[in-house]
Amino acid sequence: MATNKLILTHEVDKLGVAGDVVEVKAGYARNYLIPRRLATPWTKGGEAQVEAIRRARKAREVANLDDARALRDAVEAEGVTVTAAASKEGRLFGAVSTKTIADAVAAKGHRIDRRKIQVTDAIKSTGDYTVTVRIHPEVSAKIKVKVVAE
């Protein structure tokens, strides 16, 4: 079995986070990771790229476990409300994106990286939803999102 050595540029579930150097099967690299820009091929000069990715990730991460737990408690207690254009039946014209959710959380005074928000099913109608946010490797939060029509 041929394997490829890659540098992850984004977090990939069950594989690693941005800046990690991983070895995966050639087909997985060629058909999934590289076309979706989740990884780049590893090169000898790639160590500088790895360091840049790690520094950027560290700047975005919550510093310590206590801060992560405090942020989790704050966002879980508050929840967010998102307004979107919708039909009379409550069907949205489009979907609520992770960026929209992150902006709604930011309006409440908390900063969350949109890439850390996991939406299990696309939010395409008005109502109440729950999304998961990976705040820290050991801490995740469940945020209640209320979608209302404009």
Residue pairs with C-beta under 8 A, 6 or more apart in sequence:
1 25
2 25
2 26
3 23
3 24
3 25
3 26
4 23
4 24
4 25
4 26
4 29
4 30
4 41
4 42
5 21
5 22
5 23
5 41
5 42
6 21
6 22
6 23
6 24
6 29
6 33
6 34
6 39
6 40
6 41
6 42
7 19
7 20
7 21
7 39
7 40
7 41
7 42
7 46
7 49
7 50
7 53
8 15
8 16
8 17
8 18
8 19
8 20
8 21
8 22
8 33
8 38
8 39
8 53
9 18
9 37
9 38
9 39
9 40
9 53
10 18
10 37
10 38
10 39
10 115
11 17
11 18
11 115
12 33
12 38
12 39
15 22
15 24
16 22
17 57
18 53
18 54
18 56
18 57
19 50
19 51
19 53
19 54
19 57
21 42
21 46
21 50
22 39
24 33
29 39
29 41
32 38
33 39
34 40
34 41
40 46
40 49
60 113
61 136
62 68
62 71
62 135
62 136
62 139
65 136
65 138
65 139
68 135
68 136
68 138
68 139
69 139
71 110
71 112
71 135
71 141
72 135
72 139
72 140
72 141
74 110
75 105
75 108
75 110
75 112
75 133
75 141
75 143
76 141
76 142
76 143
76 144
78 108
79 143
79 144
79 145
79 146
80 101
80 104
80 105
80 107
80 108
80 143
80 144
80 145
80 146
81 104
81 145
81 146
81 147
81 148
82 96
82 100
82 101
82 104
82 145
82 146
82 147
82 148
83 147
83 148
83 149
83 150
84 92
84 93
84 94
84 96
84 100
84 126
84 147
84 148
84 149
84 150
85 92
85 93
85 94
85 149
85 150
86 92
86 93
86 125
86 126
86 149
86 150
87 93
90 125
90 126
90 127
90 149
91 124
91 125
92 123
92 124
92 125
92 126
92 147
94 124
95 122
95 123
95 124
96 119
96 123
96 124
96 145
96 147
97 114
98 114
98 115
98 117
98 119
99 114
101 114
101 117
101 119
101 131
101 143
101 145
102 112
102 113
102 114
102 117
104 145
105 111
105 112
105 143
106 112
112 133
112 135
116 133
116 134
116 135
117 131
117 132
117 133
118 131
118 132
118 133
118 134
119 129
119 131
120 131
120 132
123 129
123 145
123 147
125 147
126 147
126 148
126 149
127 146
127 147
128 144
128 145
128 146
128 147
129 144
129 145
129 146
129 147
130 142
130 143
130 144
130 145
131 142
131 143
131 145
132 140
132 141
132 142
132 143
133 140
133 141
133 142
133 143
134 140
135 141
